[in-house]
Amino acid sequence: MSMSDDGKPLRSFRESPWRYSQFVILGLVAAGLVKWLSPQTWLVALVIGAAIGIGYWMLEKKRGVI
């Protein structure tokens, strides 16, 4: 494991609290695509994006990655 400048070992992405950001980013990208490709309102697009992000999180949790 590598060491940072302050002497603490660097954590991998899996050990980082930022690992959950991938689900948020996926949800926002999906919401943007839904809004762009369909006549849905932003609220509906964000709900669909949230459902996709949560679904992906549940899939990864079931696989044991998280």
N, CA, C and O atoms as a Tripos MOL2 file, in Angstrom:
@<TRIPOS>MOLECULE
protein
  264   263    66     0     0
PROTEIN
NO_CHARGES

@<TRIPOS>ATOM
      1 N           0.8520   -1.1710    0.0000 N.3       1 MET1
      2 CA          0.0000    0.0000    0.0000 C.3       1 MET1
      3 C           0.9000    1.2360    0.0000 C.2       1 MET1
      4 O           1.8950    1.2820    0.7230 O.2       1 MET1
      5 N           0.5600    2.2040   -0.7840 N.am      2 SER2
      6 CA          1.3580    3.4220   -0.8940 C.3       2 SER2
      7 C           1.1160    4.3240    0.3020 C.2       2 SER2
      8 O           0.1050    4.2240    0.9970 O.2       2 SER2
      9 N           2.0810    5.2090    0.5180 N.am      3 MET3
     10 CA          1.9660    6.1730    1.6130 C.3       3 MET3
     11 C           1.7790    7.5630    1.0160 C.2       3 MET3
     12 O           2.3810    7.8920   -0.0070 O.2       3 MET3
     13 N           0.9620    8.3580    1.6440 N.am      4 SER4
     14 CA          0.7990    9.7440    1.2090 C.3       4 SER4
     15 C           1.8700   10.6040    1.8660 C.2       4 SER4
     16 O           2.6710   10.1160    2.6620 O.2       4 SER4
     17 N           1.8760   11.8910    1.5230 N.am      5 ASP5
     18 CA          2.9000   12.8040    2.0480 C.3       5 ASP5
     19 C           2.8460   12.9400    3.5650 C.2       5 ASP5
     20 O           3.8720   13.1800    4.2010 O.2       5 ASP5
     21 N           1.6520   12.7890    4.1530 N.am      6 ASP6
     22 CA          1.5500   12.9530    5.6010 C.3       6 ASP6
     23 C           1.7940   11.6530    6.3700 C.2       6 ASP6
     24 O           1.6150   11.6180    7.5880 O.2       6 ASP6
     25 N           2.1980   10.5880    5.6780 N.am      7 GLY7
     26 CA          2.5570    9.3530    6.3490 C.3       7 GLY7
     27 C           1.4130    8.3620    6.5190 C.2       7 GLY7
     28 O           1.6290    7.2370    6.9690 O.2       7 GLY7
     29 N           0.1940    8.7710    6.1620 N.am      8 LYS8
     30 CA         -0.9390    7.8570    6.2810 C.3       8 LYS8
     31 C          -1.0240    6.9970    5.0170 C.2       8 LYS8
     32 O          -0.7730    7.4930    3.9190 O.2       8 LYS8
     33 N          -1.3680    5.7430    5.1560 N.am      9 PRO9
     34 CA         -1.4900    4.8990    3.9640 C.3       9 PRO9
     35 C          -2.6810    5.3560    3.1120 C.2       9 PRO9
     36 O          -3.7320    5.7230    3.6380 O.2       9 PRO9
     37 N          -2.4950    5.3250    1.7980 N.am     10 LEU10
     38 CA         -3.5760    5.6780    0.8850 C.3      10 LEU10
     39 C          -4.5890    4.5430    0.8500 C.2      10 LEU10
     40 O          -4.2310    3.3660    0.8520 O.2      10 LEU10
     41 N          -5.8460    4.9200    0.8190 N.am     11 ARG11
     42 CA         -6.8950    3.9100    0.7450 C.3      11 ARG11
     43 C          -7.2890    3.6800   -0.7090 C.2      11 ARG11
     44 O          -7.1770    4.5810   -1.5410 O.2      11 ARG11
     45 N          -7.7420    2.4910   -1.0030 N.am     12 SER12
     46 CA         -8.2380    2.2210   -2.3460 C.3      12 SER12
     47 C          -9.6160    2.8630   -2.4920 C.2      12 SER12
     48 O         -10.2280    3.2860   -1.5120 O.2      12 SER12
     49 N         -10.0840    2.9260   -3.7200 N.am     13 PHE13
     50 CA        -11.3940    3.5250   -3.9730 C.3      13 PHE13
     51 C         -12.4870    2.7540   -3.2340 C.2      13 PHE13
     52 O         -13.4500    3.3520   -2.7540 O.2      13 PHE13
     53 N         -12.3430    1.4370   -3.1420 N.am     14 ARG14
     54 CA        -13.3450    0.6230   -2.4470 C.3      14 ARG14
     55 C         -13.4260    0.9420   -0.9610 C.2      14 ARG14
     56 O         -14.4930    0.8110   -0.3610 O.2      14 ARG14
     57 N         -12.3170    1.3580   -0.3590 N.am     15 GLU15
     58 CA        -12.2910    1.6850    1.0650 C.3      15 GLU15
     59 C         -12.6490    3.1390    1.3250 C.2      15 GLU15
     60 O         -12.8460    3.5350    2.4740 O.2      15 GLU15
     61 N         -12.7320    3.9240    0.2820 N.am     16 SER16
     62 CA        -12.9820    5.3560    0.3980 C.3      16 SER16
     63 C         -14.4760    5.6420    0.5310 C.2      16 SER16
     64 O         -15.2940    4.9250   -0.0460 O.2      16 SER16
     65 N         -14.8420    6.6840    1.2880 N.am     17 PRO17
     66 CA        -16.2560    7.0600    1.3300 C.3      17 PRO17
     67 C         -16.7480    7.5760   -0.0200 C.2      17 PRO17
     68 O         -17.9570    7.6750   -0.2320 O.2      17 PRO17
     69 N         -15.8460    7.9030   -0.9280 N.am     18 TRP18
     70 CA        -16.2320    8.3860   -2.2560 C.3      18 TRP18
     71 C         -16.7350    7.2650   -3.1510 C.2      18 TRP18
     72 O         -17.2170    7.5330   -4.2520 O.2      18 TRP18
     73 N         -16.6370    6.0090   -2.7060 N.am     19 ARG19
     74 CA        -17.0660    4.9060   -3.5610 C.3      19 ARG19
     75 C         -18.5590    4.9910   -3.8870 C.2      19 ARG19
     76 O         -19.0040    4.4450   -4.8960 O.2      19 ARG19
     77 N         -19.3230    5.6650   -3.0470 N.am     20 TYR20
     78 CA        -20.7530    5.7840   -3.3000 C.3      20 TYR20
     79 C         -21.0690    6.8640   -4.3320 C.2      20 TYR20
     80 O         -22.2010    6.9460   -4.8090 O.2      20 TYR20
     81 N         -20.0910    7.6900   -4.6820 N.am     21 SER21
     82 CA        -20.3360    8.7530   -5.6550 C.3      21 SER21
     83 C         -20.6600    8.1950   -7.0360 C.2      21 SER21
     84 O         -21.3380    8.8570   -7.8220 O.2      21 SER21
     85 N         -20.1870    6.9900   -7.3430 N.am     22 GLN22
     86 CA        -20.4680    6.4150   -8.6540 C.3      22 GLN22
     87 C         -21.9650    6.2190   -8.8740 C.2      22 GLN22
     88 O         -22.4470    6.3490   -9.9990 O.2      22 GLN22
     89 N         -22.7010    5.9100   -7.8150 N.am     23 PHE23
     90 CA        -24.1340    5.7000   -7.9530 C.3      23 PHE23
     91 C         -24.8710    7.0140   -8.1680 C.2      23 PHE23
     92 O         -25.8480    7.0690   -8.9150 O.2      23 PHE23
     93 N         -24.4070    8.0670   -7.5160 N.am     24 VAL24
     94 CA        -24.9960    9.3960   -7.6850 C.3      24 VAL24
     95 C         -24.7300    9.8970   -9.1030 C.2      24 VAL24
     96 O         -25.6240   10.4270   -9.7640 O.2      24 VAL24
     97 N         -23.4960    9.7240   -9.5590 N.am     25 ILE25
     98 CA        -23.1450   10.1770  -10.9060 C.3      25 ILE25
     99 C         -23.9350    9.4110  -11.9560 C.2      25 ILE25
    100 O         -24.4270   10.0050  -12.9150 O.2      25 ILE25
    101 N         -24.0630    8.0980  -11.7860 N.am     26 LEU26
    102 CA        -24.8610    7.3010  -12.7140 C.3      26 LEU26
    103 C         -26.3090    7.7770  -12.7340 C.2      26 LEU26
    104 O         -26.9050    7.8930  -13.8050 O.2      26 LEU26
    105 N         -26.8800    8.0530  -11.5660 N.am     27 GLY27
    106 CA        -28.2510    8.5370  -11.4900 C.3      27 GLY27
    107 C         -28.4250    9.8780  -12.1800 C.2      27 GLY27
    108 O         -29.4170   10.0940  -12.8750 O.2      27 GLY27
    109 N         -27.4620   10.7880  -11.9930 N.am     28 LEU28
    110 CA        -27.5510   12.0970  -12.6480 C.3      28 LEU28
    111 C         -27.3970   11.9920  -14.1560 C.2      28 LEU28
    112 O         -28.0920   12.6890  -14.8960 O.2      28 LEU28
    113 N         -26.5040   11.1390  -14.6220 N.am     29 VAL29
    114 CA        -26.3410   10.9290  -16.0630 C.3      29 VAL29
    115 C         -27.6150   10.3300  -16.6450 C.2      29 VAL29
    116 O         -28.0790   10.7600  -17.7010 O.2      29 VAL29
    117 N         -28.1810    9.3410  -15.9610 N.am     30 ALA30
    118 CA        -29.4280    8.7330  -16.4300 C.3      30 ALA30
    119 C         -30.5540    9.7580  -16.4580 C.2      30 ALA30
    120 O         -31.3410    9.7780  -17.4050 O.2      30 ALA30
    121 N         -30.6470   10.6120  -15.4340 N.am     31 ALA31
    122 CA        -31.6830   11.6480  -15.4010 C.3      31 ALA31
    123 C         -31.5030   12.6230  -16.5640 C.2      31 ALA31
    124 O         -32.4780   13.0180  -17.2010 O.2      31 ALA31
    125 N         -30.2710   13.0050  -16.8360 N.am     32 GLY32
    126 CA        -30.0060   13.8940  -17.9620 C.3      32 GLY32
    127 C         -30.3910   13.2710  -19.2900 C.2      32 GLY32
    128 O         -30.9480   13.9440  -20.1570 O.2      32 GLY32
    129 N         -30.0960   11.9870  -19.4560 N.am     33 LEU33
    130 CA        -30.4750   11.2950  -20.6860 C.3      33 LEU33
    131 C         -31.9890   11.1820  -20.8340 C.2      33 LEU33
    132 O         -32.5330   11.3680  -21.9230 O.2      33 LEU33
    133 N         -32.6640   10.8740  -19.7260 N.am     34 VAL34
    134 CA        -34.1250   10.7800  -19.7640 C.3      34 VAL34
    135 C         -34.7170   12.1330  -20.1540 C.2      34 VAL34
    136 O         -35.6200   12.2000  -20.9880 O.2      34 VAL34
    137 N         -34.2180   13.1930  -19.5600 N.am     35 LYS35
    138 CA        -34.7250   14.5340  -19.8640 C.3      35 LYS35
    139 C         -34.4500   14.9170  -21.3120 C.2      35 LYS35
    140 O         -35.2920   15.5230  -21.9750 O.2      35 LYS35
    141 N         -33.2750   14.5620  -21.7920 N.am     36 TRP36
    142 CA        -32.8730   14.9320  -23.1430 C.3      36 TRP36
    143 C         -33.6300   14.1280  -24.1980 C.2      36 TRP36
    144 O         -34.0100   14.6670  -25.2370 O.2      36 TRP36
    145 N         -33.8510   12.8290  -23.9280 N.am     37 LEU37
    146 CA        -34.4410   11.9460  -24.9280 C.3      37 LEU37
    147 C         -35.9610   11.8300  -24.8470 C.2      37 LEU37
    148 O         -36.5760   11.2320  -25.7300 O.2      37 LEU37
    149 N         -36.5690   12.3820  -23.8220 N.am     38 SER38
    150 CA        -38.0140   12.2550  -23.6860 C.3      38 SER38
    151 C         -38.6210   13.5940  -23.2650 C.2      38 SER38
    152 O         -37.9040   14.4980  -22.8360 O.2      38 SER38
    153 N         -39.9250   13.7140  -23.3860 N.am     39 PRO39
    154 CA        -40.5790   14.9720  -22.9990 C.3      39 PRO39
    155 C         -40.8990   15.0480  -21.5040 C.2      39 PRO39
    156 O         -41.7260   15.8630  -21.0960 O.2      39 PRO39
    157 N         -40.2660   14.2220  -20.6920 N.am     40 GLN40
    158 CA        -40.5390   14.2020  -19.2560 C.3      40 GLN40
    159 C         -40.0510   15.4880  -18.5840 C.2      40 GLN40
    160 O         -39.1430   16.1570  -19.0770 O.2      40 GLN40
    161 N         -40.6740   15.8180  -17.4510 N.am     41 THR41
    162 CA        -40.2160   16.9690  -16.6640 C.3      41 THR41
    163 C         -38.9580   16.5770  -15.8990 C.2      41 THR41
    164 O         -38.6160   15.3970  -15.8170 O.2      41 THR41
    165 N         -38.2710   17.5720  -15.3390 N.am     42 TRP42
    166 CA        -37.0570   17.2980  -14.5790 C.3      42 TRP42
    167 C         -37.3400   16.4380  -13.3590 C.2      42 TRP42
    168 O         -36.5250   15.5880  -13.0000 O.2      42 TRP42
    169 N         -38.4790   16.6450  -12.7180 N.am     43 LEU43
    170 CA        -38.8080   15.8590  -11.5280 C.3      43 LEU43
    171 C         -38.9160   14.3740  -11.8750 C.2      43 LEU43
    172 O         -38.3680   13.5250  -11.1730 O.2      43 LEU43
    173 N         -39.6180   14.0720  -12.9520 N.am     44 VAL44
    174 CA        -39.7630   12.6790  -13.3800 C.3      44 VAL44
    175 C         -38.4020   12.1040  -13.7780 C.2      44 VAL44
    176 O         -38.0790   10.9660  -13.4370 O.2      44 VAL44
    177 N         -37.6070   12.8970  -14.5000 N.am     45 ALA45
    178 CA        -36.2870   12.4320  -14.9190 C.3      45 ALA45
    179 C         -35.3960   12.1460  -13.7160 C.2      45 ALA45
    180 O         -34.6610   11.1590  -13.7120 O.2      45 ALA45
    181 N         -35.4530   13.0010  -12.6910 N.am     46 LEU46
    182 CA        -34.6420   12.7740  -11.4940 C.3      46 LEU46
    183 C         -35.1050   11.5460  -10.7190 C.2      46 LEU46
    184 O         -34.2820   10.8220  -10.1580 O.2      46 LEU46
    185 N         -36.3910   11.3080  -10.6830 N.am     47 VAL47
    186 CA        -36.9110   10.1070  -10.0110 C.3      47 VAL47
    187 C         -36.4290    8.8530  -10.7400 C.2      47 VAL47
    188 O         -36.0160    7.8810  -10.1070 O.2      47 VAL47
    189 N         -36.4840    8.8780  -12.0640 N.am     48 ILE48
    190 CA        -36.0020    7.7340  -12.8460 C.3      48 ILE48
    191 C         -34.4940    7.5490  -12.6460 C.2      48 ILE48
    192 O         -34.0220    6.4230  -12.4920 O.2      48 ILE48
    193 N         -33.7470    8.6430  -12.6490 N.am     49 GLY49
    194 CA        -32.3020    8.5640  -12.4060 C.3      49 GLY49
    195 C         -31.9910    8.0140  -11.0270 C.2      49 GLY49
    196 O         -31.0720    7.2110  -10.8680 O.2      49 GLY49
    197 N         -32.7550    8.4440  -10.0240 N.am     50 ALA50
    198 CA        -32.5570    7.9350   -8.6630 C.3      50 ALA50
    199 C         -32.8450    6.4390   -8.6050 C.2      50 ALA50
    200 O         -32.1280    5.6890   -7.9430 O.2      50 ALA50
    201 N         -33.8880    6.0110   -9.2940 N.am     51 ALA51
    202 CA        -34.2280    4.5850   -9.3100 C.3      51 ALA51
    203 C         -33.1090    3.7660   -9.9530 C.2      51 ALA51
    204 O         -32.7920    2.6700   -9.4910 O.2      51 ALA51
    205 N         -32.5200    4.2940  -11.0090 N.am     52 ILE52
    206 CA        -31.4120    3.5930  -11.6710 C.3      52 ILE52
    207 C         -30.1910    3.5400  -10.7540 C.2      52 ILE52
    208 O         -29.5540    2.4940  -10.6350 O.2      52 ILE52
    209 N         -29.8600    4.6540  -10.1090 N.am     53 GLY53
    210 CA        -28.7240    4.6710   -9.1860 C.3      53 GLY53
    211 C         -28.9110    3.7250   -8.0180 C.2      53 GLY53
    212 O         -27.9800    3.0140   -7.6390 O.2      53 GLY53
    213 N         -30.1050    3.7080   -7.4420 N.am     54 ILE54
    214 CA        -30.3990    2.8130   -6.3150 C.3      54 ILE54
    215 C         -30.3950    1.3620   -6.7660 C.2      54 ILE54
    216 O         -29.9140    0.4850   -6.0480 O.2      54 ILE54
    217 N         -30.9320    1.1080   -7.9560 N.am     55 GLY55
    218 CA        -30.9320   -0.2550   -8.4920 C.3      55 GLY55
    219 C         -29.5140   -0.7810   -8.6960 C.2      55 GLY55
    220 O         -29.2140   -1.9310   -8.3770 O.2      55 GLY55
    221 N         -28.6460    0.0790   -9.2310 N.am     56 TYR56
    222 CA        -27.2470   -0.3210   -9.4260 C.3      56 TYR56
    223 C         -26.5590   -0.5520   -8.0820 C.2      56 TYR56
    224 O         -25.7730   -1.4880   -7.9380 O.2      56 TYR56
    225 N         -26.8560    0.3010   -7.0990 N.am     57 TRP57
    226 CA        -26.2830    0.1250   -5.7540 C.3      57 TRP57
    227 C         -26.7230   -1.2180   -5.1590 C.2      57 TRP57
    228 O         -25.9140   -1.9350   -4.5700 O.2      57 TRP57
    229 N         -28.0030   -1.5520   -5.3160 N.am     58 MET58
    230 CA        -28.5090   -2.8260   -4.7880 C.3      58 MET58
    231 C         -27.8670   -4.0070   -5.5000 C.2      58 MET58
    232 O         -27.5610   -5.0190   -4.8690 O.2      58 MET58
    233 N         -27.6600   -3.8890   -6.8030 N.am     59 LEU59
    234 CA        -27.0080   -4.9560   -7.5600 C.3      59 LEU59
    235 C         -25.5720   -5.1630   -7.0560 C.2      59 LEU59
    236 O         -25.1510   -6.2970   -6.8290 O.2      59 LEU59
    237 N         -24.8390   -4.0840   -6.8850 N.am     60 GLU60
    238 CA        -23.4620   -4.2000   -6.3930 C.3      60 GLU60
    239 C         -23.4180   -4.7350   -4.9670 C.2      60 GLU60
    240 O         -22.5100   -5.4920   -4.6230 O.2      60 GLU60
    241 N         -24.3710   -4.3590   -4.1420 N.am     61 LYS61
    242 CA        -24.4360   -4.8670   -2.7710 C.3      61 LYS61
    243 C         -24.7280   -6.3690   -2.7770 C.2      61 LYS61
    244 O         -24.1490   -7.1210   -1.9930 O.2      61 LYS61
    245 N         -25.6270   -6.8020   -3.6640 N.am     62 LYS62
    246 CA        -25.9610   -8.2260   -3.7560 C.3      62 LYS62
    247 C         -24.7480   -9.0360   -4.2530 C.2      62 LYS62
    248 O         -24.5250  -10.1640   -3.8140 O.2      62 LYS62
    249 N         -23.9780   -8.4520   -5.1610 N.am     63 ARG63
    250 CA        -22.7870   -9.1240   -5.6600 C.3      63 ARG63
    251 C         -21.6720   -9.1890   -4.6250 C.2      63 ARG63
    252 O         -20.7270   -9.9630   -4.7750 O.2      63 ARG63
    253 N         -21.7800   -8.3740   -3.5720 N.am     64 GLY64
    254 CA        -20.7800   -8.3790   -2.5170 C.3      64 GLY64
    255 C         -19.6170   -7.4490   -2.7690 C.2      64 GLY64
    256 O         -18.5950   -7.5310   -2.0890 O.2      64 GLY64
    257 N         -19.7630   -6.5610   -3.7430 N.am     65 VAL65
    258 CA        -18.6900   -5.6100   -4.0620 C.3      65 VAL65
    259 C         -18.5990   -4.5330   -2.9870 C.2      65 VAL65
    260 O         -17.5110   -4.0580   -2.6600 O.2      65 VAL65
    261 N         -19.7330   -4.1590   -2.4530 N.am     66 ILE66
    262 CA        -19.7720   -3.0980   -1.4340 C.3      66 ILE66
    263 C         -19.9280   -3.7400   -0.0730 C.2      66 ILE66
    264 O         -19.9840   -3.0390    0.9380 O.2      66 ILE66
@<TRIPOS>BOND
     1     1     2 1
     2     2     3 1
     3     3     4 2
     4     3     5 am
     5     5     6 1
     6     6     7 1
     7     7     8 2
     8     7     9 am
     9     9    10 1
    10    10    11 1
    11    11    12 2
    12    11    13 am
    13    13    14 1
    14    14    15 1
    15    15    16 2
    16    15    17 am
    17    17    18 1
    18    18    19 1
    19    19    20 2
    20    19    21 am
    21    21    22 1
    22    22    23 1
    23    23    24 2
    24    23    25 am
    25    25    26 1
    26    26    27 1
    27    27    28 2
    28    27    29 am
    29    29    30 1
    30    30    31 1
    31    31    32 2
    32    31    33 am
    33    33    34 1
    34    34    35 1
    35    35    36 2
    36    35    37 am
    37    37    38 1
    38    38    39 1
    39    39    40 2
    40    39    41 am
    41    41    42 1
    42    42    43 1
    43    43    44 2
    44    43    45 am
    45    45    46 1
    46    46    47 1
    47    47    48 2
    48    47    49 am
    49    49    50 1
    50    50    51 1
    51    51    52 2
    52    51    53 am
    53    53    54 1
    54    54    55 1
    55    55    56 2
    56    55    57 am
    57    57    58 1
    58    58    59 1
    59    59    60 2
    60    59    61 am
    61    61    62 1
    62    62    63 1
    63    63    64 2
    64    63    65 am
    65    65    66 1
    66    66    67 1
    67    67    68 2
    68    67    69 am
    69    69    70 1
    70    70    71 1
    71    71    72 2
    72    71    73 am
    73    73    74 1
    74    74    75 1
    75    75    76 2
    76    75    77 am
    77    77    78 1
    78    78    79 1
    79    79    80 2
    80    79    81 am
    81    81    82 1
    82    82    83 1
    83    83    84 2
    84    83    85 am
    85    85    86 1
    86    86    87 1
    87    87    88 2
    88    87    89 am
    89    89    90 1
    90    90    91 1
    91    91    92 2
    92    91    93 am
    93    93    94 1
    94    94    95 1
    95    95    96 2
    96    95    97 am
    97    97    98 1
    98    98    99 1
    99    99   100 2
   100    99   101 am
   101   101   102 1
   102   102   103 1
   103   103   104 2
   104   103   105 am
   105   105   106 1
   106   106   107 1
   107   107   108 2
   108   107   109 am
   109   109   110 1
   110   110   111 1
   111   111   112 2
   112   111   113 am
   113   113   114 1
   114   114   115 1
   115   115   116 2
   116   115   117 am
   117   117   118 1
   118   118   119 1
   119   119   120 2
   120   119   121 am
   121   121   122 1
   122   122   123 1
   123   123   124 2
   124   123   125 am
   125   125   126 1
   126   126   127 1
   127   127   128 2
   128   127   129 am
   129   129   130 1
   130   130   131 1
   131   131   132 2
   132   131   133 am
   133   133   134 1
   134   134   135 1
   135   135   136 2
   136   135   137 am
   137   137   138 1
   138   138   139 1
   139   139   140 2
   140   139   141 am
   141   141   142 1
   142   142   143 1
   143   143   144 2
   144   143   145 am
   145   145   146 1
   146   146   147 1
   147   147   148 2
   148   147   149 am
   149   149   150 1
   150   150   151 1
   151   151   152 2
   152   151   153 am
   153   153   154 1
   154   154   155 1
   155   155   156 2
   156   155   157 am
   157   157   158 1
   158   158   159 1
   159   159   160 2
   160   159   161 am
   161   161   162 1
   162   162   163 1
   163   163   164 2
   164   163   165 am
   165   165   166 1
   166   166   167 1
   167   167   168 2
   168   167   169 am
   169   169   170 1
   170   170   171 1
   171   171   172 2
   172   171   173 am
   173   173   174 1
   174   174   175 1
   175   175   176 2
   176   175   177 am
   177   177   178 1
   178   178   179 1
   179   179   180 2
   180   179   181 am
   181   181   182 1
   182   182   183 1
   183   183   184 2
   184   183   185 am
   185   185   186 1
   186   186   187 1
   187   187   188 2
   188   187   189 am
   189   189   190 1
   190   190   191 1
   191   191   192 2
   192   191   193 am
   193   193   194 1
   194   194   195 1
   195   195   196 2
   196   195   197 am
   197   197   198 1
   198   198   199 1
   199   199   200 2
   200   199   201 am
   201   201   202 1
   202   202   203 1
   203   203   204 2
   204   203   205 am
   205   205   206 1
   206   206   207 1
   207   207   208 2
   208   207   209 am
   209   209   210 1
   210   210   211 1
   211   211   212 2
   212   211   213 am
   213   213   214 1
   214   214   215 1
   215   215   216 2
   216   215   217 am
   217   217   218 1
   218   218   219 1
   219   219   220 2
   220   219   221 am
   221   221   222 1
   222   222   223 1
   223   223   224 2
   224   223   225 am
   225   225   226 1
   226   226   227 1
   227   227   228 2
   228   227   229 am
   229   229   230 1
   230   230   231 1
   231   231   232 2
   232   231   233 am
   233   233   234 1
   234   234   235 1
   235   235   236 2
   236   235   237 am
   237   237   238 1
   238   238   239 1
   239   239   240 2
   240   239   241 am
   241   241   242 1
   242   242   243 1
   243   243   244 2
   244   243   245 am
   245   245   246 1
   246   246   247 1
   247   247   248 2
   248   247   249 am
   249   249   250 1
   250   250   251 1
   251   251   252 2
   252   251   253 am
   253   253   254 1
   254   254   255 1
   255   255   256 2
   256   255   257 am
   257   257   258 1
   258   258   259 1
   259   259   260 2
   260   259   261 am
   261   261   262 1
   262   262   263 1
   263   263   264 2
@<TRIPOS>SUBSTRUCTURE
     1 MET1         2 RESIDUE 1 A MET
     2 SER2         6 RESIDUE 1 A SER
     3 MET3        10 RESIDUE 1 A MET
     4 SER4        14 RESIDUE 1 A SER
     5 ASP5        18 RESIDUE 1 A ASP
     6 ASP6        22 RESIDUE 1 A ASP
     7 GLY7        26 RESIDUE 1 A GLY
     8 LYS8        30 RESIDUE 1 A LYS
     9 PRO9        34 RESIDUE 1 A PRO
    10 LEU10       38 RESIDUE 1 A LEU
    11 ARG11       42 RESIDUE 1 A ARG
    12 SER12       46 RESIDUE 1 A SER
    13 PHE13       50 RESIDUE 1 A PHE
    14 ARG14       54 RESIDUE 1 A ARG
    15 GLU15       58 RESIDUE 1 A GLU
    16 SER16       62 RESIDUE 1 A SER
    17 PRO17       66 RESIDUE 1 A PRO
    18 TRP18       70 RESIDUE 1 A TRP
    19 ARG19       74 RESIDUE 1 A ARG
    20 TYR20       78 RESIDUE 1 A TYR
    21 SER21       82 RESIDUE 1 A SER
    22 GLN22       86 RESIDUE 1 A GLN
    23 PHE23       90 RESIDUE 1 A PHE
    24 VAL24       94 RESIDUE 1 A VAL
    25 ILE25       98 RESIDUE 1 A ILE
    26 LEU26      102 RESIDUE 1 A LEU
    27 GLY27      106 RESIDUE 1 A GLY
    28 LEU28      110 RESIDUE 1 A LEU
    29 VAL29      114 RESIDUE 1 A VAL
    30 ALA30      118 RESIDUE 1 A ALA
    31 ALA31      122 RESIDUE 1 A ALA
    32 GLY32      126 RESIDUE 1 A GLY
    33 LEU33      130 RESIDUE 1 A LEU
    34 VAL34      134 RESIDUE 1 A VAL
    35 LYS35      138 RESIDUE 1 A LYS
    36 TRP36      142 RESIDUE 1 A TRP
    37 LEU37      146 RESIDUE 1 A LEU
    38 SER38      150 RESIDUE 1 A SER
    39 PRO39      154 RESIDUE 1 A PRO
    40 GLN40      158 RESIDUE 1 A GLN
    41 THR41      162 RESIDUE 1 A THR
    42 TRP42      166 RESIDUE 1 A TRP
    43 LEU43      170 RESIDUE 1 A LEU
    44 VAL44      174 RESIDUE 1 A VAL
    45 ALA45      178 RESIDUE 1 A ALA
    46 LEU46      182 RESIDUE 1 A LEU
    47 VAL47      186 RESIDUE 1 A VAL
    48 ILE48      190 RESIDUE 1 A ILE
    49 GLY49      194 RESIDUE 1 A GLY
    50 ALA50      198 RESIDUE 1 A ALA
    51 ALA51      202 RESIDUE 1 A ALA
    52 ILE52      206 RESIDUE 1 A ILE
    53 GLY53      210 RESIDUE 1 A GLY
    54 ILE54      214 RESIDUE 1 A ILE
    55 GLY55      218 RESIDUE 1 A GLY
    56 TYR56      222 RESIDUE 1 A TYR
    57 TRP57      226 RESIDUE 1 A TRP
    58 MET58      230 RESIDUE 1 A MET
    59 LEU59      234 RESIDUE 1 A LEU
    60 GLU60      238 RESIDUE 1 A GLU
    61 LYS61      242 RESIDUE 1 A LYS
    62 LYS62      246 RESIDUE 1 A LYS
    63 ARG63      250 RESIDUE 1 A ARG
    64 GLY64      254 RESIDUE 1 A GLY
    65 VAL65      258 RESIDUE 1 A VAL
    66 ILE66      262 RESIDUE 1 A ILE
